[in-house]
Each structure stands twice: as C-alpha cells, then as structure tokens.
C-alpha cells in the first residue's frame, strides 16, 4: 500500500482519534445497542458520524 501524503495522513489520524473518543464517551449500553444494530464498531461509528454531519443540531 502506498504511503499517504502528509496532509492526508494527518486528516486520517485526526478522524480516527475523534472516532475513538466518541466511542469511549458512549455508555456500555449505547455501545451494545449500536453493535447489535450495525454489527461492528467501525460501522456503528460511521453511522453516528454521518448522522451528526447530516443533522448537527440534534444531539
């Protein structure tokens, strides 16, 4: 796999860190519910982020 240019690698790392932070702030119950619905942590986080991007005023 080719190395990402520095700007892209930086954005990827920041996004990953935010995703981990979001997941760690969720209660165990919310994590379990999201895993049950979406199957994987990555898919659950993608759904959460997409929802927030599409509707940021509803938290």
Helices and strands as residue ranges (DSSP letters): H 6-25, H 28-38, H 41-54
